[in-house]
Amino acid sequence: MQGDQLKTAPSGYPKDHPAVEILRYKQFIFRRFFTDAEVLAPDFVIQANAALQAIRPFFDYMSEMLTSDANGVSLI
């Protein structure tokens, strides 16, 4: 995971929070580099799918958080 980060813990979180490194992110960028040989391999689609499946839980969680109010009630 990559992206810009805050210099300190975000407002409302203690500096020693167990997930402070993730909480400091202002954006989330996931990258997976493939070699030319990997792209040309017969199983490339399987490898690309595995890379996308690896970030799916994060995507699902963020989608839920961004479409719910503070009480967990869906906004859509």
C-alpha positions as CSV (number, residue, x, y, z in Angstrom):
1,M,0.0,0.0,0.0
2,Q,1.3,3.5,-0.9
3,G,0.0,7.0,-0.7
4,D,0.5,10.3,1.1
5,Q,0.5,10.2,4.9
6,L,0.0,12.5,7.8
7,K,3.1,13.2,9.8
8,T,1.4,12.3,13.0
9,A,-1.7,10.3,14.1
10,P,-5.0,11.8,12.8
11,S,-7.1,13.9,15.1
12,G,-8.9,11.8,17.7
13,Y,-6.5,8.9,17.6
14,P,-3.6,8.3,20.1
15,K,-0.1,8.3,18.8
16,D,0.4,4.8,20.0
17,H,-2.7,3.3,18.4
18,P,-1.9,-0.2,17.0
19,A,-3.0,0.8,13.5
20,V,-1.5,4.3,13.4
21,E,0.6,3.5,10.4
22,I,-2.5,2.8,8.4
23,L,-4.6,5.6,10.0
24,R,-1.9,8.1,8.8
25,Y,-2.7,7.5,5.1
26,K,-4.6,10.3,3.3
27,Q,-4.9,8.1,0.2
28,F,-4.6,4.4,-0.6
29,I,-2.7,3.2,-3.6
30,F,-2.2,-0.5,-4.2
31,R,0.3,-1.6,-6.9
32,R,1.4,-4.9,-8.1
33,F,4.1,-4.9,-10.8
34,F,4.3,-7.7,-13.3
35,T,7.3,-8.6,-15.4
36,D,7.0,-8.9,-19.1
37,A,7.4,-12.7,-18.7
38,E,4.5,-12.8,-16.2
39,V,2.2,-10.7,-18.5
40,L,3.0,-13.0,-21.5
41,A,2.5,-16.3,-19.4
42,P,-0.6,-18.4,-20.1
43,D,-1.7,-18.0,-16.5
44,F,-1.5,-14.2,-16.4
45,V,-5.2,-13.7,-16.0
46,I,-5.1,-15.9,-12.9
47,Q,-2.2,-13.9,-11.5
48,A,-3.9,-10.6,-12.2
49,N,-7.1,-11.9,-10.6
50,A,-5.3,-13.0,-7.5
51,A,-3.7,-9.5,-7.1
52,L,-7.2,-7.9,-7.4
53,Q,-8.7,-10.5,-5.0
54,A,-6.0,-9.6,-2.4
55,I,-7.3,-6.0,-2.1
56,R,-11.0,-6.9,-2.2
57,P,-11.5,-7.0,1.6
58,F,-10.0,-3.5,1.9
59,F,-12.2,-2.2,-0.9
60,D,-15.3,-3.8,0.6
61,Y,-14.5,-2.4,4.1
62,M,-13.9,1.1,2.7
63,S,-17.1,1.0,0.6
64,E,-19.1,0.1,3.7
65,M,-17.5,2.8,5.8
66,L,-17.9,5.5,3.2
67,T,-21.6,4.7,2.6
68,S,-22.7,4.5,6.3
69,D,-23.3,7.1,8.9
70,A,-21.7,7.1,12.4
71,N,-24.3,4.6,13.6
72,G,-23.6,2.1,10.8
73,V,-26.8,2.9,8.9
74,S,-26.5,2.8,5.2
75,L,-26.6,6.1,3.4
76,I,-27.6,4.6,0.1
